[in-house]
Structure formats: structure tokens, C-alpha cells
Amino acid sequence: MENRIELSFRNSVSRLAGNKLGIDTYEKQVKEFVDLTKVNVIIIPDAIEDIAISFVQGFTYEIFEEIRRTDFYKYFKIEGNKKVVDKFSKSVNY
């Protein structure tokens, strides 16, 4: 069973970068909805064209206090445009 969590950003935002933005996004839009008994599908809007490792590091910081990095994809799935999903995946494994 999936737990779908859709992220939301201002219309003018097309790139996600910065550790602080990643932390804030996780804390304000994701943290209270995460259920580690399910696969948590993080939906990144199609308007987001690029994502930086610094954002992913901030976003996953608290997650990796609870689970091992190697177990990320047991509990989470990322959806969005291919470039963003690929860069998120590379950043998780960095």
C-alpha cells in the first residue's frame, strides 16, 4: 500500500536547491504524513525542472536518523520528471 505525499511550491519555483529548503520542505510538507509501515510516495511537481544535492541532503537528513540510507527505497518512492527523479536518486546514494 502507498502513502502519497504531494509537494507544493510557488509557481515561480522551477529548481530546488539548498539544505535549508530541503529541511523546511520535509518538516512542513512531509514529516507528519510519513508512515514507515507503507511506501511513502513523494510527488515532486512537474514544474520542478532540476534539483540539487544540497536540497536532497536537507530533505533526507531526518529520515536517515530513523532508517539506513540503503533502506531508503524500501520506504520511499520519488515521482516527478525523469531528470529530477534521477538526480534525487543519485543524491540519496551520494
C-alpha positions in Angstrom: 0.0 0.0 0.0 1.2 3.5 -0.8 1.1 6.7 1.1 1.2 9.6 -1.4 2.6 12.9 -0.4 2.5 15.7 -3.0 4.9 18.6 -2.5 3.9 22.1 -3.3 6.0 25.1 -4.2 5.3 28.6 -5.5 4.6 28.7 -9.3 7.8 30.7 -9.8 10.0 27.9 -8.4 11.5 25.6 -11.0 14.7 24.4 -9.2 15.1 23.1 -5.7 18.4 23.9 -4.1 19.8 24.4 -0.6 20.0 22.4 2.6 17.7 24.7 4.4 14.9 24.5 1.8 15.2 20.7 1.9 14.9 20.6 5.7 12.0 23.1 5.6 10.2 21.2 2.9 10.5 17.9 4.8 9.4 19.4 8.1 6.5 21.4 6.7 5.1 19.2 4.0 6.2 15.6 4.7 7.2 14.8 8.2 3.8 14.5 9.8 2.5 12.3 6.9 5.3 9.7 6.7 4.2 6.2 7.6 7.1 3.7 7.7 4.6 0.8 7.5 3.9 1.8 3.9 5.8 3.0 0.8 5.8 6.8 1.0 5.5 8.3 -2.5 7.0 11.8 -2.6 5.5 13.6 -5.6 7.6 16.4 -6.9 5.5 18.7 -9.2 6.3 18.7 -12.9 7.1 22.4 -12.7 10.3 21.5 -10.9 12.9 21.0 -13.6 16.0 20.5 -11.5 17.1 19.5 -8.0 20.4 20.0 -6.2 22.2 17.5 -3.9 22.0 20.1 -1.1 18.2 20.0 -1.2 18.1 16.2 -1.1 20.6 16.2 1.8 18.4 18.6 3.8 15.3 16.7 2.8 16.6 13.3 3.9 18.6 14.4 6.9 15.9 13.5 9.5 14.8 10.4 7.5 18.3 8.9 7.8 18.2 9.4 11.6 15.4 6.7 11.5 16.4 4.4 8.7 19.6 3.4 6.9 20.4 5.1 3.7 20.5 1.7 1.9 16.9 1.2 3.0 15.5 4.5 1.6 13.7 2.9 -1.3 12.1 0.3 0.9 10.1 3.1 2.5 10.1 5.9 -0.1 9.5 6.3 -3.8 10.1 9.6 -5.7 7.8 10.7 -8.6 8.4 13.7 -10.8 10.0 14.4 -14.1 12.8 11.9 -15.1 15.7 14.3 -14.6 14.5 15.3 -11.1 13.9 11.6 -10.1 17.3 10.5 -11.4 19.1 13.4 -9.6 17.2 12.7 -6.3 18.3 9.0 -6.6 21.9 9.9 -7.2 21.9 12.3 -4.3 20.4 9.7 -1.9 23.2 7.4 -2.8 25.9 10.0 -2.7 
